[in-house]
Amino acid sequence: MLWALVFCFGVGDGRSVTGIFQQYLSVVKVSMGKSSFHTWMTKKELPEWLQGIVVHVMDKMTKELDVKLGGVLGQFKELFSIDSTIIKLHECLQNIFPGSRTNHSPAALKVHVVQKVSGSGVESIRVTDGKTADIKALLIGPWVRGALFLMDLGYYSFRKFVRIAENGGYFISRVKVGANPKIVRSLKSHRGRAVNVAGKRLKEILPLMLRQVIDIEVVVEFERRAYGGKKPRRDRQVLRLVGIWNAEEKRYHLYFTNLTPEQLSAEAIATAYSQRWQIELLFRQLKGVHRLDEIPGRNANTATAMIFSAIISMLVTRTLVTAIRDALRLQEPEAPHERAGRVIQRQCANLLRLVVLAPREVGRLQIDIERVLLDQVPDPNRGRRLLLHGIQNLMADGMTQTMTG
């Protein structure tokens, strides 16, 4: 049952209850009525069971696929990228899973992911209704100590930034358009007639800046919630604000962080944040390869189960990809996850047979699958990909190569 769900993304109309039923019957030589199978797929225990397996697989990957950060990022326990994606459901589920846009997606689920940028691991996955704000799904605690978080605007909250810092963690966040904090001081010395920025507002000084890099301290105000018997109150926090001039867009890319210049330079802040694109690739793989957004039926338990089965299939695929890279001694650009996922997708029927056959029957099939994966997963243009990867490193002043070791 589990493997039929895991590999349903690659076999015909697999992301439907009927498709999974057909796959199940193809490998399990028992007679079962479709109505009995449908009852299985609608039980509330199914998504609970699959969620437990997601946690187990993520824990196993953390132990087996752990990759240490190198270079200047070696000072952090882990580098995390955070984001979410919305999955549209049948509108009849809007009372159970309300969406944020009643006219476009009245019913929706939201998948929140904290991804480890190093290696292929995922730290946590939460599934909520589509109306739940991203910031509410990110729970801060002692687990953040020593880690660096790359945060999109969906998680923009001074209160959340301060909570990360108070728990010993670090963050880099884009700055919202319209933000106008008061400047405390400049953290970067400049030759010639430098603009005196202390005491001014950000919007005052941006039009006057002729620098490629802005590195300043600012003070922000925010509302602390009632906690531990204390009443809500206004509070202030000093943050570092970094700006890197983008000549193509003719504007500064601005970031908030609690890192000091001694920990990461302004240029390294921007380069580190650019690694956030990896979580975008993860969501693209989940939807494009593992068909995360193809949710069949009108049953809430089935919908949630299909979300978790897609996540498990993605985690299994990434484990396979890591094994293939290790066997061929390839780097990530030479065997990218999305390409590998599509190759594995075409082998799903064989992989499903492989995991249910008796040991004496798997020999030839296993050899055939390995031959195909080892031959087709590596990108035939991997030399060009490595060249582009090297050029990107040089364009980032060599920082990316240094940071990833």
C-alpha positions as CSV (number, residue, x, y, z in Angstrom):
1,M,0.0,0.0,0.0
2,L,2.8,2.4,1.0
3,W,4.9,1.8,-2.1
4,A,1.8,2.0,-4.4
5,L,1.3,5.5,-2.9
6,V,5.0,6.5,-3.1
7,F,5.4,5.5,-6.8
8,C,2.0,6.5,-8.0
9,F,3.5,9.8,-9.4
10,G,5.1,8.0,-12.3
11,V,2.6,5.5,-13.5
12,G,-0.2,6.6,-15.9
13,D,-3.1,8.1,-14.0
14,G,-1.5,7.2,-10.7
15,R,-2.5,10.3,-8.8
16,S,-6.1,9.1,-8.6
17,V,-7.7,6.6,-6.2
18,T,-8.4,4.4,-9.2
19,G,-4.8,4.6,-10.5
20,I,-3.4,3.7,-7.1
21,F,-5.9,0.8,-6.8
22,Q,-4.7,-0.5,-10.2
23,Q,-1.1,-0.3,-9.1
24,Y,-1.8,-2.0,-5.8
25,L,-3.5,-4.9,-7.6
26,S,-0.7,-5.2,-10.1
27,V,1.9,-6.1,-7.5
28,V,-0.3,-7.6,-4.7
29,K,-1.8,-10.9,-5.9
30,V,-5.0,-10.7,-3.9
31,S,-8.6,-10.0,-4.8
32,M,-10.0,-6.8,-3.5
33,G,-13.1,-4.8,-4.4
34,K,-12.6,-1.1,-5.4
35,S,-15.1,0.0,-2.7
36,S,-12.9,-1.7,0.0
37,F,-9.8,0.0,-1.3
38,H,-11.7,3.4,-1.5
39,T,-12.6,2.9,2.2
40,W,-8.9,2.5,3.0
41,M,-8.1,5.8,1.1
42,T,-10.7,7.8,3.1
43,K,-9.8,6.7,6.6
44,K,-8.5,9.4,8.9
45,E,-5.7,7.0,10.0
46,L,-4.1,7.0,6.5
47,P,-2.8,10.6,6.5
48,E,-1.7,10.2,10.2
49,W,0.3,7.1,9.2
50,L,1.9,8.8,6.2
51,Q,2.8,11.9,8.3
52,G,4.6,9.6,10.7
53,I,6.5,8.1,7.8
54,V,7.5,11.5,6.6
55,V,9.0,12.3,10.0
56,H,10.8,9.0,10.1
57,V,12.3,9.4,6.6
58,M,13.4,13.0,7.3
59,D,15.1,11.8,10.5
60,K,16.8,9.0,8.6
61,M,18.0,11.4,5.9
62,T,19.4,13.8,8.5
63,K,21.5,11.0,10.0
64,E,22.7,9.5,6.7
65,L,22.9,12.4,4.3
66,D,24.2,15.1,6.7
67,V,26.5,17.5,4.9
68,K,28.7,19.9,6.9
69,L,28.8,23.5,5.8
70,G,32.2,24.7,4.7
71,G,34.1,28.0,4.4
72,V,32.7,31.0,6.2
73,L,29.4,29.2,6.6
74,G,31.1,26.5,8.7
75,Q,30.5,28.7,11.7
76,F,26.8,27.9,11.6
77,K,25.2,24.6,12.7
78,E,23.0,24.6,9.5
79,L,21.7,26.8,6.8
80,F,17.9,26.7,6.4
81,S,15.6,28.1,3.7
82,I,12.0,28.6,4.5
83,D,9.0,28.8,2.2
84,S,5.5,27.5,1.5
85,T,3.3,26.5,-1.4
86,I,-0.5,26.4,-1.9
87,I,-2.3,23.4,-3.2
88,K,-5.8,24.0,-4.6
89,L,-8.5,21.5,-3.6
90,H,-12.1,20.8,-4.7
91,E,-14.3,23.7,-3.5
92,C,-16.5,21.3,-1.5
93,L,-13.7,21.1,1.1
94,Q,-13.6,24.8,1.9
95,N,-15.2,24.4,5.3
96,I,-12.4,22.0,6.3
97,F,-9.5,23.6,4.4
98,P,-10.4,27.2,3.8
99,G,-8.3,29.0,1.2
100,S,-7.0,32.6,1.4
101,R,-8.7,33.6,-1.8
102,T,-12.4,32.8,-1.8
103,N,-12.9,33.8,-5.5
104,H,-9.9,31.8,-6.8
105,S,-9.1,29.0,-4.3
106,P,-12.0,28.7,-1.8
107,A,-10.5,25.4,-0.6
108,A,-6.7,24.9,-0.3
109,L,-3.9,23.3,1.6
110,K,-0.6,24.9,2.3
111,V,2.7,23.0,2.6
112,H,5.3,24.8,4.8
113,V,8.9,23.5,4.4
114,V,12.1,24.3,6.3
115,Q,14.8,22.9,4.0
116,K,18.5,22.3,4.7
117,V,20.4,24.1,2.0
118,S,23.4,21.7,2.5
119,G,22.8,18.3,1.1
120,S,19.3,17.1,0.3
121,G,17.7,17.1,3.7
122,V,14.4,18.7,4.9
123,E,14.2,19.8,8.6
124,S,10.5,20.1,8.9
125,I,7.2,20.0,6.9
126,R,3.9,21.2,8.1
127,V,0.5,21.0,6.3
128,T,-2.1,23.5,7.2
129,D,-5.2,25.0,5.6
130,G,-4.6,27.6,2.9
131,K,-5.7,30.4,5.1
132,T,-2.9,29.9,7.7
133,A,-0.3,32.7,7.4
134,D,3.3,31.5,6.7
135,I,4.6,33.3,9.8
136,K,2.2,31.4,12.1
137,A,3.5,28.0,10.8
138,L,7.1,28.8,11.8
139,L,7.6,27.8,15.4
140,I,10.7,29.2,17.0
141,G,12.5,27.4,19.9
142,P,15.8,26.1,21.1
143,W,16.2,24.1,17.9
144,V,17.3,27.3,16.0
145,R,20.4,27.8,18.1
146,G,23.5,28.2,15.9
147,A,21.5,28.0,12.6
148,L,21.2,30.6,9.9
149,F,17.7,31.2,8.3
150,L,17.1,32.6,4.8
151,M,13.6,34.1,5.0
152,D,11.2,35.3,2.3
153,L,8.8,38.2,2.8
154,G,6.1,35.7,3.9
155,Y,8.0,35.4,7.1
156,Y,8.7,39.1,7.6
157,S,8.1,39.8,11.2
158,F,10.4,41.8,13.6
159,R,8.9,39.8,16.5
160,K,9.9,36.6,14.7
161,F,13.4,38.0,13.9
162,V,13.9,38.8,17.6
163,R,12.7,35.4,18.7
164,I,15.3,33.7,16.5
165,A,18.0,35.9,17.9
166,E,16.9,35.3,21.5
167,N,17.1,31.6,20.9
168,G,20.7,31.9,19.6
169,G,19.9,31.7,15.9
170,Y,20.6,34.0,12.9
171,F,18.5,35.2,10.0
172,I,18.8,37.0,6.7
173,S,15.5,38.5,5.3
174,R,14.6,40.7,2.4
175,V,13.4,44.1,3.4
176,K,9.8,45.0,2.6
177,V,9.1,47.8,0.1
178,G,8.1,50.9,2.1
179,A,10.3,50.0,5.1
180,N,11.7,53.2,6.6
181,P,13.7,52.4,9.8
182,K,15.8,55.0,11.6
183,I,19.5,54.7,11.0
184,V,21.8,54.4,14.1
185,R,25.2,54.4,12.4
186,S,27.2,53.2,9.4
187,L,29.2,50.0,9.7
188,K,31.3,50.6,6.6
189,S,33.9,53.4,6.3
190,H,34.2,55.2,2.9
191,R,36.8,57.5,1.4
192,G,36.0,61.1,0.4
193,R,32.9,63.0,1.2
194,A,30.6,60.3,2.7
195,V,27.0,61.0,3.5
196,N,26.3,61.3,7.2
197,V,23.5,58.8,7.7
198,A,23.2,58.6,11.5
199,G,19.8,59.8,12.7
200,K,18.2,59.8,9.3
201,R,15.5,57.5,7.8
202,L,16.3,54.9,5.1
203,K,14.2,56.6,2.4
204,E,16.1,59.9,3.0
205,I,19.5,58.5,2.2
206,L,18.8,55.9,-0.5
207,P,18.5,58.5,-3.3
208,L,21.8,60.1,-2.2
209,M,23.8,56.9,-2.1
210,L,26.5,56.4,-4.8
211,R,27.9,53.3,-3.1
212,Q,27.8,49.7,-4.4
213,V,27.3,48.5,-0.9
214,I,25.3,49.9,2.1
215,D,26.0,48.4,5.5
216,I,24.3,50.2,8.4
217,E,22.6,49.6,11.8
218,V,19.0,50.6,12.1
219,V,16.4,50.6,14.9
220,V,13.0,49.0,14.4
221,E,9.9,49.0,16.5
222,F,7.5,46.2,16.9
223,E,4.7,44.9,19.2
224,R,5.5,42.1,21.6
225,R,2.6,39.8,22.4
226,A,1.4,38.8,25.8
227,Y,3.6,36.0,27.1
228,G,4.5,34.5,30.4
229,G,2.1,36.8,32.3
230,K,3.5,39.9,30.6
231,K,1.2,42.4,28.9
232,P,1.6,43.3,25.2
233,R,4.0,46.1,24.8
234,R,6.0,48.1,22.2
235,D,9.6,47.2,21.9
236,R,12.7,48.3,19.9
237,Q,15.5,46.3,18.3
238,V,18.7,47.3,16.6
239,L,19.3,45.3,13.3
240,R,21.8,45.4,10.6
241,L,20.6,46.5,7.2
242,V,22.6,45.6,4.1
243,G,22.1,46.9,0.6
244,I,23.8,45.6,-2.6
245,W,23.3,47.8,-5.8
246,N,21.8,45.9,-8.7
247,A,22.9,47.7,-11.9
248,E,20.4,45.8,-14.1
249,E,17.4,46.7,-12.0
250,K,18.9,50.1,-11.0
251,R,18.0,49.7,-7.3
252,Y,19.4,48.3,-4.1
253,H,18.6,44.7,-2.9
254,L,18.1,45.2,0.8
255,Y,18.4,42.7,3.6
256,F,17.8,42.7,7.4
257,T,20.0,40.4,9.5
258,N,21.4,40.0,13.0
259,L,24.8,38.9,11.7
260,T,27.8,41.1,12.5
261,P,30.2,42.3,9.7
262,E,32.8,40.0,11.4
263,Q,30.6,37.0,10.9
264,L,29.6,37.8,7.2
265,S,30.5,40.7,5.1
266,A,27.7,42.6,3.3
267,E,28.6,40.9,0.0
268,A,28.5,37.5,1.7
269,I,25.1,38.3,3.1
270,A,23.7,38.7,-0.4
271,T,25.5,35.6,-1.7
272,A,24.3,33.5,1.2
273,Y,20.7,34.7,0.6
274,S,20.9,33.7,-3.1
275,Q,21.0,30.1,-1.9
276,R,17.3,30.4,-1.1
277,W,16.5,29.5,-4.7
278,Q,17.1,25.8,-3.7
279,I,13.7,25.7,-1.9
280,E,12.0,27.1,-5.1
281,L,13.6,24.1,-7.0
282,L,12.2,21.7,-4.3
283,F,8.7,23.0,-4.8
284,R,9.1,22.9,-8.6
285,Q,10.2,19.3,-8.3
286,L,7.3,18.4,-5.9
287,K,4.7,19.9,-8.4
288,G,6.4,19.2,-11.7
289,V,7.7,15.7,-11.0
290,H,5.8,14.3,-8.0
291,R,2.5,15.9,-9.0
292,L,1.9,17.5,-5.6
293,D,-0.9,19.7,-6.9
294,E,-2.9,16.9,-8.4
295,I,-5.2,16.1,-5.6
296,P,-8.1,13.7,-6.5
297,G,-11.5,13.4,-5.0
298,R,-13.5,15.3,-2.5
299,N,-12.5,13.6,0.7
300,A,-10.3,15.5,3.2
301,N,-8.4,12.4,4.4
302,T,-7.6,11.4,0.9
303,A,-6.4,14.9,0.0
304,T,-4.1,15.1,3.0
305,A,-2.8,11.5,2.3
306,M,-1.9,12.5,-1.3
307,I,0.1,15.5,0.0
308,F,2.2,13.3,2.3
309,S,2.6,10.5,-0.3
310,A,4.0,13.1,-2.7
311,I,6.4,14.4,0.0
312,I,7.6,10.8,0.7
313,S,8.2,10.1,-3.0
314,M,10.3,13.3,-3.2
315,L,12.4,12.3,-0.2
316,V,12.9,8.8,-1.6
317,T,13.9,10.2,-4.9
318,R,16.4,12.6,-3.3
319,T,17.9,9.6,-1.4
320,L,18.3,7.7,-4.7
321,V,19.8,10.7,-6.4
322,T,22.4,11.1,-3.6
323,A,23.3,7.4,-4.0
324,I,23.7,7.8,-7.7
325,R,25.9,10.9,-7.3
326,D,28.1,9.1,-4.8
327,A,28.4,6.1,-7.1
328,L,29.5,8.2,-10.0
329,R,31.3,10.8,-8.0
330,L,29.3,13.6,-9.4
331,Q,28.5,17.1,-8.1
332,E,25.0,18.5,-7.8
333,P,25.1,20.5,-11.1
334,E,26.1,17.3,-13.0
335,A,23.0,15.4,-11.8
336,P,20.4,18.0,-10.8
337,H,17.4,16.8,-8.7
338,E,14.7,17.7,-11.3
339,R,16.4,15.9,-14.1
340,A,17.0,12.8,-11.9
341,G,13.4,13.0,-10.7
342,R,12.1,12.7,-14.2
343,V,14.3,9.7,-15.0
344,I,13.2,8.0,-11.8
345,Q,9.6,8.9,-12.7
346,R,9.9,6.8,-15.8
347,Q,11.1,3.8,-13.7
348,C,8.3,3.9,-11.1
349,A,6.5,0.8,-12.4
350,N,9.8,-1.2,-12.2
351,L,10.7,0.3,-8.8
352,L,7.2,-0.7,-7.5
353,R,7.8,-4.2,-8.7
354,L,11.3,-4.3,-7.2
355,V,10.2,-3.4,-3.6
356,V,7.5,-6.1,-3.5
357,L,9.1,-9.0,-5.3
358,A,10.6,-11.9,-3.5
359,P,14.5,-11.6,-3.0
360,R,15.1,-14.4,-5.5
361,E,13.2,-12.5,-8.2
362,V,14.8,-9.1,-8.0
363,G,18.2,-9.8,-9.4
364,R,17.8,-9.1,-13.1
365,L,15.3,-6.3,-12.5
366,Q,17.6,-4.5,-10.0
367,I,20.5,-4.7,-12.5
368,D,18.3,-3.2,-15.3
369,I,17.0,-0.3,-13.1
370,E,20.5,0.5,-11.8
371,R,21.9,0.5,-15.4
372,V,19.2,2.9,-16.6
373,L,19.6,5.3,-13.6
374,L,23.4,5.4,-13.7
375,D,23.2,6.0,-17.4
376,Q,20.4,8.6,-17.6
377,V,20.6,10.6,-14.4
378,P,23.9,12.4,-15.2
379,D,23.3,15.4,-17.4
380,P,24.9,14.9,-20.8
381,N,25.7,18.6,-20.8
382,R,27.2,18.5,-17.3
383,G,30.5,20.0,-18.5
384,R,28.6,23.1,-19.5
385,R,26.6,23.1,-16.3
386,L,29.9,23.0,-14.2
387,L,31.3,25.9,-16.3
388,L,28.2,28.0,-15.7
389,H,28.3,27.1,-12.0
390,G,32.0,28.3,-11.9
391,I,31.1,31.5,-13.7
392,Q,28.3,32.2,-11.1
393,N,30.9,31.7,-8.4
394,L,33.2,34.2,-9.9
395,M,30.4,36.7,-10.4
396,A,29.7,36.4,-6.7
397,D,33.3,37.5,-6.0
398,G,34.2,33.9,-5.3
399,M,32.1,33.9,-2.1
400,T,29.8,31.0,-3.1
401,Q,32.7,28.7,-3.6
402,T,34.2,29.7,-0.4
403,M,31.0,29.3,1.6
404,T,30.1,25.9,0.3
405,G,33.6,24.6,0.8
